[in-house]
Amino acid sequence: MIIEIIQGLWLFLPAALANMVLPLFVKLKFLDIPLDFGKSFRGKRIFGDHKTFKGIVIGTIIAILMVYLQKVFYLSWINYSLIDYSSVNVVLLGLALGLGSLLGDAVKSFFKRQLEIAPGKPWIPFDQIDWIIGSMIFVSFLVEISLIVGLWVFIFYGALHFIANLAGYYLRINKEKL
């Protein structure tokens, strides 16, 4: 069981980082353009100002870089890897994990806007699992993930996301506690 937990956490680490590091780049104005270009659907913003091209680009680059590091350290982690990183296409896997993570978050934001939940306001449990769902969908085209591994990914990364948001709040990175 512990092997499955580590395998899932290791495989989805690039997706987690893609989703979690973006507040560190808030002052960088590069591509700070909303994904929805300010457009509305049914009188409400599609994604809102917080979902930007900058986030997609930076998050995806972070995921690709992390997959590259996983490939570099593959021999040290060979017993805990679901895939053979020595033959993995770093860019393709990084794109699947990074884009999946960030687009999953964008889809959740669409529903938040339609339900009139303000940006940054908590929407438990969807704020914790949106990126996991998105990255699992995208990576499932490349990697077969067992039900037990997927379940552990939801449990551990869902809890970690919650804890990271609390830490971000107390470090004054996030405005909301959850």
N, C-alpha and C positions, 0 to 999 in steps of 0.2 A: 504494500500500500504506500509506503513512504517513497518508493521509486516512482510510482505514478504521480504523486504530488510534485516531486522535484522535476519530473519530465514536463509536466504541464506548466509549471512556473517558469522553467527555463525556456520552453518554446514560446510562451506568450510574453516574455520579458520585453522584447522590442515593442510590442503593442502597448504594454503598460507604460513604458517610458515615453512613447509617442504621445500618449494621452496626458501624462502627468507633468512633463517638463515645460509645457507651453507657458505657464505663468511666469517662468523665468525669463521669457523673451518679450514681456509686455512693453518694454521701452523701445524695442526695435520696431521701427515703423515700416520696414521692408514688406511690401505686399499686404499692408494692413487694410485690405479691401474686403468688405463682407461678401461671403459666398453668394448671398441672395441679391447682391447689388442694391440693397435697400428696397427690394420689391416685396409686395404683400400678397397674401392669399386669403380670401374671405375677410379682408380688412385687417389682417394681422400679419406681421412680418413673417417671412418664411422661416428663416433661421435666427435672425437678429444680428446685431453688430458684433457679437462675441465670437461668431464662427467666421473665420477669415481665411483668405488664400495663404496668408503668412502661416497660420496654424497648420494647414494641410501640408505646405511645403516643408516647414521646419520639422513637424512631427514625423513625416515620412522619411526625411533625411536621417533623423535620429534613429528610427526603426532600422533603416538600411545599415547605418553604422553599427548598431548593436548586433544585427545578424552577422556582419563582418567580424566583429569581436567574438561572437559565438563560434564562428568558423575557425578563427585563430586558436581558440582555447578548446576546440573540439576533442582533441586527444585526451585532455585532462577530464573532460566531462562525458566521454564516450559511453559510459555505463548509465548515464542519466539523460541521454538524448533520445528523443523519439525519432529523429531523422539523422541521416548521415550528412553532417555539415561539411564533410570534405568534398562532397560532390554537389552541394546545394548551390542554386543560382541565388547569390546574395541579394541582388537587386530585386528579383521576382519575389522572393520570400519577404524581404523587407517592405516592398510595396504592398503585398497582401496583408501583412500584419499592421503596417502603419496606416495605410488608407482605410483598411477595414475598421480599425480602431476609431479613427477620426470621423469617418462617414457614419459609423454607428452612433457616435456622439451627436453628429449633425441631425440625424433622423430623430433622435430623442428631443433635440432642441426644437425641431419642427412641431412635434406634438406638444411640447411645453408652451410654445407660442400660441398654438391653437387653443389650448386650455387656459390661456392667459396667466401662466405661471411666469413671473418675472425672471429675466436672466440672472443667474447666480443664486436664485432661491432654490432650496433643496426640493427634490422630487425623488424620494426614497421608494423603492430600491433602484429606480431606473438610472439615476445619476451614477450609481456604482457599477451597473452591469451593461450599460449601453455599448461601451467600447469593447467589452468582452464578446457580446453577441456579434457585433460588426466584424471583429477580427476573426472570430470562429467561422463565420460564414465565408469570408474571403479566403482564409487559409485552408478551409476544407476542400478547396479545389486542388490543393497541392499536397496536403498531409491528411492521413486518416487518423482521427482522434477518437479514442474509445470513450464510452459514456462515463466511465469512472474518472478518467483524466479530465474530461470536460467539466464534470461536477466539482472536482477539486479546484480547478481554475476559477470557477464561479465563487466558491467558498473563500478561498484564500485571497484572490485579487479583489473580490468584492469587499472583503473586510479591510484589506490594505488600502484600497481607495478611500474608504471611510476614514481610516486613521490618518492618511496623508492629507485629506481635506481638513481635518481637525488641526493637524500640525501646521498646515498652511495658514489657517485662521490665526493661530496663536503666534505665528511668525510674521503676521500681517501681510501675507502674500494674498490670501483669500479674504473677501469681505464678509462672507457668510460662514457660519460655524460648520455646516454640513455641506 
